[in-house]
Amino acid sequence: MRVPLRWLHEYCAPELTPASLAERLAMSGTEVERIEHHGVGGAEAFVVGRVLAAERHPDADRLRVCTVDTGDGEPSQIVCGAPNVAAGQTVAVARPGAVMPDGTRLKRARLRGQESNGMILAEDEVAIGTDHDGIMVLDDSLAAGTPLAGVLPISDDVLVVEVTPNRPDCLGIYGIAREVHAATGAPLAPEPWSQDPAPEGVLDAVRIDVRCPDLCPRFTARAFEEVRIGPSPPWLKARLMAAGQRPISNVVDITNYVMMLTGQPLHAFDLDRIAGARLVVRTAHDGETMQTLDGQTRTLSSGMVLIADGDGPTSIAGIMGGERSEVHSGTTRVLMEVANWDGANIHRTSLALGLRSEASTRNEKGLQPEQAMQAQAIATRLMIDLCGARPLPGTIDIGGDGPPPATIRLRDARVSGLLGVDVPRDRCAEILTALGFGAEPAPDGLDVTVPSFRRSDVTREADLIEEVARLGALDTLPATLPAHRARVDSDRRASVGLTAVQRLRRRVTDALAARGLHEIVGWSFEGPETAQRLGLAERPATALANPMSAEQSRLRTTLLGSLLDAGRRNRARGAGAVRLFEQGAVYLPGGGARPDEPYRVGALLAGPVRPATWRDPRPPASDFFAAKGVMAATLDAVRAPWTVRRGGEPFLHPGRAATVLVGDEVAGWLGELHPGVAEAWDWSDPVAAFELDLDVVARHLSVARYADLTSFPEVREDLAVVVADTVAASDVLDVVRQAGGALLAGAEVFDVYRDELRVGAGNVSLALRLRFRAGDRTLTDDEVAARRRRIAEALAQRLQGRVRDS
Amino acid sequence: MSEMTERIAALERAAREAIDAAATTLELEDARVSHLGRRAPLPNLLRGVAELDPAQRAQVGRAANEARRALEEAIERRGGDLAQAELRARLIAEGVDVTLDADPLPAVGRLHLITQTRREIEDVFVALGYDVVEGPEVETVHYNFDALNHAPTHPSRLPTDTFYIDTGSGSPDIFAPDTPLLRVHTSPMQVRAMEAQPPPIYVIVPGRVFRPDSDATHTPQFHQIEGLAIDTDITLADLKGTLLTFARAIFGEQREVRLRPHFFPFTEPSVEVDVSCFHCTGGVTPDGQRCPLCKGTAWIEILGSGMVDPNVLLAVSDHGYDPERVQGFAFGMGIERIAMLKHGVPDLRLLYDNDIRLLEQF
């Protein structure tokens, strides 16, 4: 909201610079976004002038060459293009050097050969109105040379205030003035609605029928006759301009002015255009239409509230009036409607229609019924003063004031108990009184009466404590720490800091970084084409109802998409090797309304496994085994019991794809990308990756148990076995480990060998290193030989393996 | 001198010549074999000593033994010299250009700045006795708004401010409690944490949040850390002390904090927290310029917070949170904002671009 300081100062004028005032407001809870200057810059160059002569310009029909007394001795020659300029007028003059509202500096000029030393001003040129049809003609009693700033509000500072949703009372200048009063101690002028000039009586010019009183708690109307529509006076126009509102005509300007002052929207009907002299407030029928002031046809639905006359809808309640009953230049009778509406309903209607107005943004905050009559009182005064209007006796008032004010006990102990600092009772009372509350002493504190304009915001003791805190405690608040007497009862979890899963994530990501991978943070969003390119188009995904773009319209089901996106970007920018990982949730639609959100870590490797050097000019490219190595290092770092088996996701190279198991549970995948998928991300060389579900990994971690590996020596044996190519190395090792039993401490493949002549076509020879050990003795040769035989037999029996003689 | 000793002397002379002539350890070995080996004349001569008459025996035997010992010593000496020379030659031949580049060790990767900052903040609060809890990113209107005392008219509920999930049944009902959405803050977890654990509770909630917004200081996804402390006697002063501790841990020992009143639906009183600028003194940089970081105000806003609103506690009163018996504070901060402030990152979007050259800097 824009708060012009000249206007504010009419109600509260602290002796502070605009910046200090803004600071004081900010520190007491009214955030000032910025301070804007409105109008001319530097008022010295603007003065009152008298036109001594106005001659036709010799070379331009529309220009006049004026001789103007600006009070500094020698009259100035000023060329003026306004049609209404004439000798004898008292006018507003900008001298050379003047800074205009748009920031330009006025210079001595030559217009069609005639010197011009300044400018005779129209109201729009000093931003106090929008009229540009002619120059302003001022009161002849003003002496030439009088500073113009003392005559017209040509320069002002405007506080642009961010009003929080709980303070609709600050949507009006007077509400802000009240805050300024409380924050600075500067005196507050009486409420501007305290004098109501309306004559008593019964108004029967219209009939009003409110059919939905729950949505329209109060409806008031006053009628005026002998209204003369015309422009508003300069002071009013200037205030509206500074507040960011265009002046239109006196009646419309009055409604806007009173709204800016009180926060309460008003609507002026042309009384003669209210069909049947009758207004009905009711909810709309589905599909009902009406034309609003902005010329648009609006289609309403049930639940929206409208005001109808004998010919149908004429206003969307609380949001915008209709074209049909608008005040126009020939209007002579006005019905001033000020009503109170249900905020939530206005909000919903405004949302559904996509229609926001100064009125709707205020009404939707939930105003108080009392504000309606406050606005009527000020509007009536202005209708009389500015439009020459005659108010008809009486006010239609359906609904009346809101509920009586609540009284809330503010306990001294509660104030210090919640804030951690004592605020004396007197100080609390002082603060609350300044804000418009009533405060009476009570045995243990104060009984505080809430004024109507704070009725919805302040309902509890805590709300009062906030008022005390913001004005009386924050600047002296000590800094303490909670006593923190957390109890560790039997039924209560002890404080653990990080959970096991959180610690696991840290260890896994530390391990990946230690292996040279950089962590990225990708988007949770993706576009449908990501799934398409990964061959996952059929996999269900969570979609957004209101995405910012198609590329961010769904939630990812794998980390691979964002890894590939980041990898491609880096590759395009010249990165040779790409070694990235990411951690975070993926979103898998399950049974419920919300998807499952497993926490995963994924890695992507492309390009050389290490940088080329003079010693190693052609390091190998990152392939399946490079990725497997990183994954192994990571899982081994947390001692996860993992294995892989053939085959995996559809986006992987079918011959280089694996499913990762931790314990016996599927924990993720590992592989080289399918060349077609890599190609879709502009990759022609191998790209290897893996993705692990850390929640699964966490389920299979156990505490390491001590084993004696040092007291007795280990016996190492090599063994070569020929098996069919289709047998996986892990199958061979499984058989070996089973047959080896407890004495077999380890078995690894150290060579893989294919040769048609020596091992036969379709076969592969695996060289295994076997390590035997017992915890309680040194193994004998016989024991080891027996184990080895058992292993050979098992391989022959279960895998048709043939052990080659070594 | 007998003929025999004459002979021994000649053999010794010949052997010495051969030893001296040997240019390599190999040649020296050859010389040893030919002069002191099993078939060489001197050892043979020694073996023949037994056949001499006793008068000669002792004399010849002594002479031969002395000659052999002397030769063995000479070989030893010569061998040592030759081995030394050979080692010197080999080492010279093995010389390298020491100015060539070293073998690089495997480069170390980095945790993303967001992760580093998140851990740093987590560790501060873990040390203060807080648990780290996390909640779902896809939330409901109930947890994201209603249970946090957001009025139906609060603007953050609008589809312009909140991502809603497409449930396949037309436009989302932003007032229905079960309508799914992407959480706009980590605050829903306040409620879930209190539902899961009776007071006292001291938790922080790190996590990803979402708002439809994109410019230099906004991305549609970002990260927050929420804090919640509820006990019988927690005060606003405790909030100030906690955040002062946090600010000093993250931004340096000299920092101060100030509390500025504000409005949040789920706290009462609500305050925004500013930290004293760590880039200037009183808004002016050492070179006399207006500080670009705090815009000359000497304070930088870092988070929003307040005393938990009684209505939020009432919503979980079944779980032991009676607003007349327990009270506490809550706060929420943007991890990216903290990281950007601390490290001078000018544009939030850089953190989501994931350029390796940026990632490597932290």
Contacts between the chains, C-beta under 8 A, distances in Angstrom:
chain1	res1	chain2	res2	distance
A	26	B	260	6.2
A	27	B	260	6.0
A	27	B	261	7.5
A	28	B	261	6.2
A	29	B	260	7.7
A	29	B	261	3.3
A	29	B	262	6.6
A	29	B	263	7.6
A	31	B	262	7.1
A	164	B	262	6.9
A	164	B	263	3.4
A	165	B	151	7.2
A	165	B	153	7.3
A	165	B	154	5.9
A	165	B	155	6.9
A	165	B	263	6.8
A	165	B	265	7.9
A	166	B	263	5.0
A	166	B	265	7.9
A	167	B	263	7.2
A	343	B	153	5.4
A	344	B	151	7.7
A	344	B	152	4.8
A	344	B	153	5.4
A	347	B	152	7.1
A	347	B	153	4.3
A	348	B	175	7.9
A	351	B	158	6.8
A	364	B	153	5.5
A	365	B	153	6.8
A	366	B	153	6.9
A	417	B	233	6.9
A	417	B	235	7.0
A	417	B	327	7.7
A	418	B	235	6.3
A	418	B	236	6.5
A	418	B	307	6.0
A	418	B	327	6.2
A	419	B	235	6.0
A	419	B	236	4.7
A	419	B	237	6.7
A	420	B	235	2.9
A	420	B	236	5.5
A	420	B	237	2.8
A	420	B	238	6.1
A	421	B	235	7.9
A	421	B	236	7.9
A	421	B	237	5.9
A	460	B	268	7.8
A	460	B	310	6.1
A	462	B	268	4.6
A	462	B	269	7.6
A	462	B	307	7.3
A	462	B	309	6.9
A	462	B	310	5.4
A	462	B	323	8.0
A	463	B	268	6.1
A	465	B	268	7.8
A	465	B	269	6.4
A	466	B	261	7.4
A	466	B	268	5.4
A	466	B	269	3.6
A	466	B	270	7.3
A	469	B	236	6.6
A	469	B	261	7.0
A	469	B	269	4.5
A	470	B	261	3.6
A	470	B	269	6.6
A	473	B	236	7.6
A	474	B	258	7.9
A	474	B	259	4.9
A	474	B	260	7.5
A	474	B	261	6.4
A	474	B	271	6.9
A	477	B	236	6.4
A	477	B	237	5.4
A	477	B	240	5.4
A	477	B	259	6.4
A	478	B	237	4.9
A	478	B	240	7.4
A	478	B	241	7.6
A	479	B	237	6.6
A	479	B	240	4.6
A	479	B	241	3.9
A	479	B	244	4.7
A	479	B	257	7.6
A	480	B	235	7.1
A	480	B	237	4.7
A	480	B	238	5.3
A	480	B	240	7.5
A	480	B	241	4.4
A	481	B	128	7.4
A	481	B	238	6.2
A	481	B	241	4.7
A	481	B	242	6.2
A	481	B	245	6.9
A	482	B	202	7.5
A	482	B	229	5.8
A	482	B	231	6.2
A	482	B	234	5.1
A	482	B	238	4.6
A	482	B	242	7.1
A	483	B	231	7.6
A	483	B	233	6.7
A	484	B	128	8.0
A	484	B	129	5.6
A	484	B	202	7.1
A	484	B	231	7.4
A	485	B	200	7.4
A	485	B	231	7.2
A	486	B	129	6.7
A	486	B	200	5.3
A	486	B	202	6.6
A	486	B	231	7.8
A	487	B	200	7.1
A	492	B	197	7.6
A	492	B	198	7.2
A	493	B	197	6.6
A	495	B	129	5.8
A	495	B	130	7.6
A	495	B	131	5.6
A	495	B	202	7.1
A	496	B	131	6.0
A	497	B	126	3.9
A	497	B	130	7.5
A	497	B	131	6.5
A	497	B	132	6.6
A	498	B	122	7.2
A	498	B	126	6.4
A	498	B	132	5.3
A	499	B	131	7.9
A	499	B	132	6.9
A	502	B	132	5.8
A	502	B	134	7.9
A	506	B	119	7.1
A	509	B	111	6.2
A	509	B	115	6.9
A	510	B	111	7.7
A	512	B	109	6.7
A	513	B	108	6.5
A	513	B	109	4.2
A	513	B	110	6.0
A	513	B	111	5.5
A	514	B	108	6.1
A	514	B	109	7.4
A	515	B	106	7.0
A	515	B	109	7.0
A	516	B	106	5.1
A	516	B	107	4.8
A	516	B	108	6.3
A	516	B	109	5.0
A	517	B	109	4.3
A	518	B	109	4.5
A	518	B	110	5.4
A	518	B	112	7.8
A	518	B	356	5.8
A	518	B	359	4.5
A	518	B	360	7.0
A	519	B	109	7.0
A	519	B	110	6.6
A	519	B	111	5.0
A	519	B	112	4.1
A	519	B	115	5.9
A	519	B	359	7.1
A	520	B	112	6.3
A	520	B	354	3.9
A	520	B	359	7.1
A	521	B	112	4.9
A	521	B	114	5.3
A	521	B	115	7.5
A	521	B	351	6.7
A	521	B	352	6.3
A	521	B	354	6.9
A	522	B	352	7.6
A	522	B	354	7.0
A	523	B	220	7.8
A	523	B	221	6.0
A	523	B	352	6.9
A	524	B	137	7.0
A	524	B	182	8.0
A	524	B	208	6.5
A	524	B	210	7.3
A	524	B	221	5.6
A	525	B	220	7.0
A	525	B	221	7.1
A	542	B	138	6.9
A	542	B	165	6.1
A	542	B	166	7.9
A	543	B	165	7.3
A	543	B	166	4.1
A	544	B	163	5.3
A	544	B	164	6.9
A	544	B	165	6.5
A	544	B	166	6.0
A	544	B	182	7.5
A	545	B	159	7.3
A	545	B	163	7.8
A	545	B	164	4.2
A	545	B	165	6.3
A	545	B	166	4.3
A	545	B	167	7.6
A	545	B	171	6.7
A	545	B	172	4.9
A	546	B	159	4.6
A	546	B	163	6.3
A	546	B	164	5.7
A	546	B	172	7.7
A	546	B	212	7.0
A	547	B	163	7.4
A	548	B	212	5.3
A	548	B	214	6.7
A	548	B	220	5.7
A	552	B	220	6.5
A	555	B	138	7.6
A	566	B	354	4.1
A	569	B	353	7.1
A	569	B	354	7.0
A	569	B	355	7.0
A	570	B	354	7.4
A	570	B	355	6.5
A	570	B	356	5.2
A	573	B	355	6.6
A	573	B	357	7.9
A	575	B	356	5.5
A	578	B	356	7.8
A	579	B	109	6.7
A	580	B	354	7.5
A	580	B	356	8.0
A	581	B	109	7.7
A	583	B	115	7.6
A	584	B	208	7.0
A	585	B	137	5.8
A	585	B	208	7.2
A	587	B	137	7.7
A	587	B	138	6.6
A	593	B	140	7.5
A	593	B	165	7.6
A	593	B	167	6.7
A	593	B	178	6.2
A	593	B	180	4.8
A	594	B	136	6.2
A	594	B	138	4.6
A	594	B	139	7.5
A	594	B	140	7.2
A	594	B	165	7.8
A	594	B	180	5.3
A	595	B	138	5.8
A	597	B	136	5.7
A	597	B	137	6.1
A	597	B	138	6.9
A	610	B	104	7.2
A	610	B	106	6.6
A	611	B	104	5.9
A	611	B	107	7.7
A	613	B	101	6.3
A	613	B	103	6.6
A	613	B	104	6.4
A	614	B	100	6.3
A	614	B	101	6.4
A	615	B	103	6.3
A	616	B	103	8.0
